Amino acid sequence: LSKKEIINGGKVLVKKVLEFKPQFAAVLGIGAYRTAFNQPKTKLGLQKEKVGDAKIWLLPNPSGLNAHYQLNDLAELFSELRKTIKND
């Protein structure tokens, strides 16, 4: 995807979150998030920023092409999100 497409996708995501009002929104793909929301130094996990009242949680892209995170790493990161939602 081009930078413009990623930024437009971020705008679409914001509209959907504002419309459906979830407590949490998980975004998969740190590079896409950094581009879409102009947050070049953001890290995985719970973000400081919210969309409406929704807390934003950033996770790595689980694609098999993402060599930075193995299955066990992904499971742990997704488990952290689950625990946070459960305890919120």
C-alpha positions as CSV (number, residue, x, y, z in Angstrom):
1,L,0.0,0.0,0.0
2,S,1.1,3.6,-0.6
3,K,1.5,6.1,2.2
4,K,-1.6,7.9,1.0
5,E,-3.6,4.6,1.1
6,I,-2.4,3.9,4.6
7,I,-3.3,7.4,5.9
8,N,-6.8,7.1,4.3
9,G,-7.2,3.7,5.9
10,G,-6.4,5.3,9.3
11,K,-9.2,7.9,8.6
12,V,-11.6,5.1,7.8
13,L,-10.7,3.2,11.0
14,V,-11.3,6.4,13.1
15,K,-14.7,6.8,11.5
16,K,-15.6,3.2,12.2
17,V,-14.4,3.4,15.8
18,L,-16.4,6.6,16.4
19,E,-19.5,5.0,14.8
20,F,-19.4,1.6,16.6
21,K,-17.9,2.9,19.9
22,P,-15.9,-0.2,21.1
23,Q,-14.0,0.0,24.4
24,F,-10.8,-1.1,22.6
25,A,-9.6,-1.1,19.1
26,A,-6.6,-3.3,18.1
27,V,-4.5,-2.2,15.2
28,L,-2.3,-4.8,13.6
29,G,0.9,-3.5,12.0
30,I,3.2,-1.1,13.7
31,G,4.5,0.4,10.5
32,A,1.1,1.0,9.2
33,Y,0.0,2.6,12.5
34,R,3.0,4.8,12.6
35,T,2.2,6.0,9.1
36,A,-1.6,6.3,9.4
37,F,-1.5,8.2,12.6
38,N,1.8,10.1,12.2
39,Q,3.3,8.4,15.3
40,P,6.8,7.5,14.1
41,K,8.1,6.5,17.5
42,T,5.2,4.6,18.9
43,K,5.7,1.2,20.5
44,L,3.5,-1.9,20.8
45,G,0.8,-2.2,23.4
46,L,-1.7,0.3,24.8
47,Q,-1.4,3.8,23.2
48,K,-1.7,7.1,25.0
49,E,-4.1,8.3,22.3
50,K,-7.7,7.3,22.2
51,V,-10.2,7.5,19.4
52,G,-13.4,8.8,21.1
53,D,-13.5,6.7,24.2
54,A,-11.8,3.7,22.6
55,K,-8.4,2.7,23.9
56,I,-6.0,1.8,21.1
57,W,-3.8,-1.3,21.4
58,L,-1.1,-1.8,18.8
59,L,0.0,-5.3,17.8
60,P,2.5,-6.5,15.2
61,N,1.2,-7.8,11.9
62,P,0.7,-11.5,12.4
63,S,1.5,-12.4,8.8
64,G,3.9,-15.2,8.3
65,L,6.0,-12.7,6.3
66,N,6.7,-10.8,9.5
67,A,10.0,-12.4,10.6
68,H,10.3,-10.1,13.7
69,Y,7.7,-12.0,15.7
70,Q,7.4,-15.7,16.1
71,L,4.2,-17.5,17.0
72,N,5.0,-17.6,20.7
73,D,5.8,-13.9,20.7
74,L,2.5,-13.1,19.0
75,A,0.5,-15.3,21.4
76,E,2.0,-13.5,24.3
77,L,1.3,-10.0,22.9
78,F,-2.3,-10.9,22.0
79,S,-2.7,-12.5,25.5
80,E,-1.7,-9.1,27.0
81,L,-4.4,-7.4,25.1
82,R,-6.9,-10.0,26.2
83,K,-5.9,-9.6,29.9
84,T,-6.1,-5.9,29.7
85,I,-9.6,-6.0,28.2
86,K,-10.8,-8.5,30.8
87,N,-9.5,-6.4,33.7
88,D,-10.7,-3.1,32.3
